[in-house]
Amino acid sequence: MSNVEKAIKATYFSIIGNTSLALIKGLAGVFGNSYALIADAIESTADIFASLLVLFGIKYSSRPADENHPYGHGRAEPLITFLVVGFLITSATIIGYESIINIRTPHELPKPWTLFVLGAIIIWKEYSFQLVMKRSKETNSSSLKADAWHHRSDALTSIAAFIGISIALFMGKGYESADDWAALFASGFILYNSYLIFRPALGEIMDEHLYDDLVEEIRQVSHQVDGIIDTEKCFIRKAGMKYHVDLHARVSGTISVKEGHDLSHKLKDTLREEIPELGHVLIHIEPD
């Protein structure tokens, strides 16, 4: 299965899961008198649209290079990630606003059975986070990583709701708003996670140097190619699930231009064979 297929499969998993959980949370929140669960349902609804955006981004960014896009369409992925972060910030703002309103509005205690619903949701969301995050690392997808953090932020919101409802039920009358405070606290977590998702995507758009481990791997593979004496500059920029490389390689100063040209192709082919996540590889030959 290719990286694109893995990413698409993981995104469908997110869409189905978020749709189911939004319905469960919404119904449990309404019938269980839990504003924290209703806030949780709002976030899951936003997650559905965010996952649909991720799906579009992955499919679009995986399009092959063409005349107008010689490096492919990979930059669509971080742009989609920015939109996903926008969804997160919007849902956090709505949750925070509704929590403040509900804190000031007298209401009944949540129903005890809502804790069982939340417990199941927390387990499922953490499992979803681990699965989608694993796929994001396998595919080098920034938008899939954002989708994974959606699951983690959802789990954190549910944990906060669980704690708030537990306090409200244990302390009794006068603590009805405990789950509202929990929802307000969770909105802060969501905003923080938004930053964690936004920062790497911004670095990708700005061609920030973030790939020291990959540079070292490229140098090690290059030294295995006969005729390559050493490497010098190595610049990497990420676009979608691929890494584009500009590499300066040192060869003997006594060889012919054709031999140097052939060596550059040999090095390029070796690098792309040994490191499949590489996209365009530009080799500049330097005489030793």
ChimeraX attribute file (.defattr): number of C-alpha atoms within 10 A of each C-alpha:
attribute: neighborCount
match mode: 1-to-1
recipient: residues
	/A:1	5
	/A:2	7
	/A:3	17
	/A:4	17
	/A:5	13
	/A:6	15
	/A:7	25
	/A:8	19
	/A:9	14
	/A:10	23
	/A:11	26
	/A:12	15
	/A:13	15
	/A:14	29
	/A:15	21
	/A:16	12
	/A:17	18
	/A:18	26
	/A:19	17
	/A:20	14
	/A:21	19
	/A:22	22
	/A:23	15
	/A:24	17
	/A:25	26
	/A:26	21
	/A:27	15
	/A:28	23
	/A:29	22
	/A:30	13
	/A:31	12
	/A:32	20
	/A:33	19
	/A:34	29
	/A:35	29
	/A:36	32
	/A:37	33
	/A:38	24
	/A:39	29
	/A:40	31
	/A:41	26
	/A:42	19
	/A:43	26
	/A:44	27
	/A:45	20
	/A:46	20
	/A:47	26
	/A:48	22
	/A:49	16
	/A:50	27
	/A:51	26
	/A:52	17
	/A:53	20
	/A:54	32
	/A:55	25
	/A:56	16
	/A:57	24
	/A:58	27
	/A:59	18
	/A:60	17
	/A:61	22
	/A:62	20
	/A:63	12
	/A:64	12
	/A:65	13
	/A:66	10
	/A:67	7
	/A:68	8
	/A:69	11
	/A:70	10
	/A:71	16
	/A:72	21
	/A:73	21
	/A:74	25
	/A:75	21
	/A:76	21
	/A:77	29
	/A:78	28
	/A:79	19
	/A:80	23
	/A:81	27
	/A:82	19
	/A:83	16
	/A:84	27
	/A:85	25
	/A:86	16
	/A:87	19
	/A:88	28
	/A:89	20
	/A:90	17
	/A:91	23
	/A:92	27
	/A:93	17
	/A:94	16
	/A:95	29
	/A:96	22
	/A:97	14
	/A:98	18
	/A:99	24
	/A:100	15
	/A:101	11
	/A:102	18
	/A:103	17
	/A:104	10
	/A:105	10
	/A:106	10
	/A:107	14
	/A:108	14
	/A:109	20
	/A:110	27
	/A:111	16
	/A:112	16
	/A:113	10
	/A:114	21
	/A:115	22
	/A:116	11
	/A:117	17
	/A:118	25
	/A:119	14
	/A:120	11
	/A:121	19
	/A:122	21
	/A:123	13
	/A:124	15
	/A:125	24
	/A:126	17
	/A:127	15
	/A:128	24
	/A:129	22
	/A:130	15
	/A:131	16
	/A:132	26
	/A:133	22
	/A:134	16
	/A:135	22
	/A:136	23
	/A:137	13
	/A:138	14
	/A:139	21
	/A:140	21
	/A:141	26
	/A:142	27
	/A:143	33
	/A:144	29
	/A:145	22
	/A:146	30
	/A:147	33
	/A:148	28
	/A:149	23
	/A:150	33
	/A:151	27
	/A:152	23
	/A:153	27
	/A:154	26
	/A:155	25
	/A:156	22
	/A:157	28
	/A:158	30
	/A:159	21
	/A:160	27
	/A:161	31
	/A:162	24
	/A:163	15
	/A:164	26
	/A:165	31
	/A:166	18
	/A:167	17
	/A:168	23
	/A:169	17
	/A:170	11
	/A:171	12
	/A:172	11
	/A:173	11
	/A:174	12
	/A:175	17
	/A:176	25
	/A:177	28
	/A:178	26
	/A:179	29
	/A:180	30
	/A:181	22
	/A:182	24
	/A:183	33
	/A:184	26
	/A:185	20
	/A:186	27
	/A:187	30
	/A:188	17
	/A:189	18
	/A:190	27
	/A:191	18
	/A:192	15
	/A:193	19
	/A:194	23
	/A:195	13
	/A:196	14
	/A:197	24
	/A:198	19
	/A:199	11
	/A:200	16
	/A:201	24
	/A:202	15
	/A:203	15
	/A:204	20
	/A:205	16
	/A:206	11
	/A:207	14
	/A:208	15
	/A:209	12
	/A:210	14
	/A:211	13
	/A:212	12
	/A:213	8
	/A:214	15
	/A:215	16
	/A:216	12
	/A:217	13
	/A:218	21
	/A:219	17
	/A:220	14
	/A:221	14
	/A:222	22
	/A:223	15
	/A:224	13
	/A:225	15
	/A:226	11
	/A:227	19
	/A:228	21
	/A:229	16
	/A:230	17
	/A:231	19
	/A:232	13
	/A:233	10
	/A:234	18
	/A:235	18
	/A:236	20
	/A:237	19
	/A:238	26
	/A:239	25
	/A:240	24
	/A:241	25
	/A:242	21
	/A:243	21
	/A:244	17
	/A:245	20
	/A:246	15
	/A:247	23
	/A:248	18
	/A:249	25
	/A:250	18
	/A:251	21
	/A:252	15
	/A:253	12
	/A:254	10
	/A:255	11
	/A:256	10
	/A:257	11
	/A:258	9
	/A:259	14
	/A:260	22
	/A:261	13
	/A:262	12
	/A:263	20
	/A:264	23
	/A:265	15
	/A:266	16
	/A:267	23
	/A:268	19
	/A:269	13
	/A:270	16
	/A:271	21
	/A:272	15
	/A:273	11
	/A:274	12
	/A:275	15
	/A:276	10
	/A:277	16
	/A:278	20
	/A:279	18
	/A:280	15
	/A:281	19
	/A:282	17
	/A:283	18
	/A:284	16
	/A:285	21
	/A:286	17
	/A:287	12
	/A:288	12
